[in-house]
Amino acid sequence: MRNLARWTVGKQVAEPHLNEDAIACANVKGVYAVSDGASESFASRRWARILVARYRQRPVIDEAWLAHAIDTYHAGFDRAAMSWSAQASFDRGSFATLLGLRLRSDGVSILGIGDSLAVLDDGNEIRATFPYTEPHQFRTNPLLLSTIHDRNAAILNADFTTHWSLDGTSTLFCMTDAIGAWLLADRSNRIARLRALRTGGDFVALVEEARADGTMRRDDTTLLVIG
C-alpha cells in the first residue's frame, strides 16, 4: 500500500496559509500521520506540523518522544520578546490531534489521539473506523496532545491504538474531524463520494458543497488516502 492522495482545504479556501491541519507520509517506511491543530490555541499550525514530522521519523509515542516534540516547538519562539497577551496565550499551550498509521506485514497499527479519524474501506462498505464510530462522538471535547508536558499524562498512561488486518481490497482513509463527522452521519452514501474523488479540485468541490448545504462544519478539512 502507498499514499494515493493527500488533499486539504482551509476554513477559507482563499487563505491556505491559515490551515492548521498537517500531513506527513513515508511510503518506504509505511508510516503516515495526520494532525489537526486546535484553532483556539497558540500557533497550533506549527504544533501539528511538528507532531506529524516527529511521528514520521519515529512512530512510537512515549515521554521522550513528546519531550523532543515539545522542545522543538518551544525552540521556535522567543517568549521574552512577545507582548504580554502573546505570552499568556503561549503559556496556555498549543493542542492538536494525532492520527498515525504504521503498515506492517500483518495489517496496519493505528494511533488515534483526538478526533481525527481512520476508516477501513473494502470497496463495498466501511469495515471499521477509529477512534470514533458514531457522529455524535465528534460533539465531545477530545483529548489532545499539548505543548505543556503535564497535560499529556492521561495520554501517556492510556492505550490509544488499534490494529486492523488488510487484504487486497482494502483502502485506508484518514481525515480530520469536519469530514469525519460528515462521513459517519451517512456512511454508505458518503464513502461512495470519497471513493469517487480523483483530483484536488474534486475534493475542494465536495467540501464546499457540503459546507454550503450545512452537512459539513466549516473547519480545516484534510483527507489522506492509502491503498
C-alpha positions in Angstrom: 0.0 0.0 0.0 1.0 3.6 -0.6 -0.2 7.1 -0.4 -2.7 7.6 -3.2 -3.9 11.1 -2.4 -3.4 13.9 0.1 -5.8 16.9 0.0 -6.6 19.7 2.3 -8.9 22.7 2.3 -8.7 25.5 4.8 -11.6 27.1 6.6 -11.4 29.7 3.9 -10.3 28.3 0.6 -8.6 31.6 -0.4 -6.4 31.6 2.8 -4.5 28.3 2.7 -1.7 29.8 4.9 -4.2 29.7 7.9 -4.8 26.0 7.6 -3.9 24.3 10.9 -4.0 20.7 9.6 -0.8 18.8 8.8 0.1 15.6 6.9 3.3 13.5 6.8 3.9 10.5 4.6 6.8 8.0 4.4 5.8 5.5 1.7 9.0 3.4 2.0 8.6 3.0 5.8 4.8 2.6 5.5 4.3 5.4 8.1 1.6 8.1 7.7 0.3 10.8 10.1 -2.4 13.5 10.1 -2.8 16.2 12.8 -5.4 18.9 13.4 -4.2 21.9 15.4 -6.8 23.4 17.7 -7.7 26.8 16.4 -8.2 28.3 19.9 -4.7 27.5 21.0 -1.4 29.3 20.3 0.4 28.6 17.0 -1.3 25.2 16.6 -0.3 25.0 12.9 3.3 24.7 14.0 2.5 22.2 16.7 0.5 20.0 14.2 3.4 20.1 11.7 5.9 19.1 14.4 3.8 16.2 15.5 3.4 14.6 12.1 7.1 15.1 11.3 8.1 13.5 14.6 5.7 10.6 14.0 7.1 10.0 10.5 10.6 9.9 12.0 9.8 7.7 15.0 6.2 6.3 15.1 6.2 5.4 18.8 4.7 7.8 21.4 6.4 7.9 24.8 7.7 10.5 27.2 11.0 11.0 25.3 9.1 11.4 22.0 6.8 14.0 23.5 9.7 15.9 25.2 11.5 16.1 21.9 8.4 17.4 20.1 7.7 20.0 22.8 11.4 21.2 22.8 11.2 21.6 19.1 8.1 23.6 19.4 9.4 25.9 22.1 12.7 26.5 20.2 10.7 28.4 17.5 9.7 31.2 19.9 11.3 33.9 21.9 8.9 34.3 24.8 10.7 37.3 26.3 10.2 39.2 23.0 6.4 38.6 23.0 3.7 41.0 24.1 2.1 40.2 27.5 -1.0 38.9 25.8 1.0 36.7 23.4 3.0 35.4 26.5 -0.3 34.5 28.2 -1.6 32.6 25.1 1.8 30.9 24.7 1.8 29.8 28.3 -1.7 28.2 27.9 -0.1 25.9 25.4 -0.9 24.6 21.9 -3.0 21.5 21.3 -3.5 19.1 18.4 -4.8 15.7 17.4 -2.5 12.9 16.1 -3.6 10.1 13.8 -0.7 7.8 13.0 -0.6 4.7 10.8 2.1 2.0 10.5 1.7 -0.5 7.8 3.0 -4.0 8.8 3.1 -7.4 7.2 0.0 -8.4 9.2 -2.0 -5.2 8.6 -1.9 -1.7 10.0 -1.4 -0.4 13.5 -3.2 2.9 14.2 -2.6 5.5 16.9 -5.7 7.8 17.4 -5.3 10.7 19.8 -8.2 13.2 19.4 -10.9 13.3 16.8 -9.1 12.7 13.6 -10.5 9.6 12.0 -9.1 6.5 10.3 -11.5 4.5 8.1 -11.1 1.0 6.6 -13.0 0.5 3.4 -13.2 -2.7 1.3 -14.7 -1.0 -1.8 -18.2 -2.1 -0.9 -18.6 -0.9 2.7 -16.8 0.6 5.6 -15.3 -2.2 7.7 -14.1 -0.2 10.7 -13.4 3.3 12.0 -11.1 4.6 14.7 -11.1 6.2 17.2 -14.7 7.2 16.7 -17.6 5.1 15.4 -20.6 7.4 15.6 -21.1 11.0 14.5 -22.3 12.2 18.0 -18.8 11.5 19.4 -17.4 14.5 17.4 -19.5 16.8 19.6 -17.5 15.9 22.7 -14.2 17.6 23.7 -11.4 15.3 22.6 -8.2 14.7 24.5 -5.3 16.4 22.6 -1.6 16.4 22.6 -0.3 19.5 24.3 2.9 21.6 24.4 2.5 21.6 28.2 4.1 18.3 29.2 1.9 17.8 32.3 -1.2 18.0 30.2 -0.2 14.8 28.4 -0.3 12.5 31.4 -3.6 10.9 30.5 -2.3 10.1 27.0 0.9 8.6 28.2 -0.9 6.4 30.7 -3.5 5.0 28.3 -3.7 3.0 25.1 -4.9 4.9 22.1 -4.1 2.2 19.5 -5.8 -0.5 17.5 -4.9 -2.9 14.7 -6.7 -3.8 11.5 -6.0 -6.7 9.2 -5.8 -5.7 5.5 -6.4 -7.5 2.2 -6.1 -6.7 -1.5 -9.4 -4.8 -1.4 -8.5 -2.5 1.5 -8.3 1.3 1.3 -7.5 3.5 4.2 -9.0 7.0 4.5 -7.5 9.3 7.1 -9.3 12.6 7.8 -9.7 15.4 10.2 -12.9 15.9 12.3 -15.1 18.0 10.0 -15.1 15.5 7.2 -15.0 12.6 9.7 -18.3 13.7 11.3 -19.8 14.3 7.8 -18.9 10.8 6.7 -20.2 9.0 9.8 -23.6 10.8 9.6 -24.4 9.0 6.3 -21.6 6.5 5.8 -22.9 4.3 3.0 -23.6 7.2 0.7 -20.7 9.4 1.6 -18.0 6.8 1.5 -19.1 6.4 -2.2 -18.4 10.1 -2.7 -14.9 9.7 -1.2 -14.1 6.7 -3.4 -15.1 8.7 -6.5 -12.6 11.5 -5.8 -9.8 11.8 -8.3 -8.3 15.3 -8.0 -7.8 18.0 -5.5 -10.4 20.0 -7.4 -12.9 17.2 -6.8 -12.1 17.3 -3.1 -12.5 21.1 -2.9 -15.8 20.9 -4.7 -17.1 18.2 -2.3 -16.1 20.2 0.8 -17.5 23.4 -0.5 -20.8 21.7 -1.4 -21.1 20.1 2.0 -20.3 23.3 3.8 -22.9 25.2 1.7 -25.7 22.7 2.4 -24.8 22.6 6.1 -23.8 19.0 6.3 -20.1 19.7 7.0 -18.8 22.1 9.6 -16.6 24.9 8.2 -13.2 24.0 9.5 -9.8 23.0 8.1 -10.6 19.8 6.2 -8.0 17.1 5.3 -8.1 13.7 3.6 -5.3 11.2 3.2 -6.0 8.1 1.0 -3.8 5.0 1.3 -4.4 1.9 -0.9 
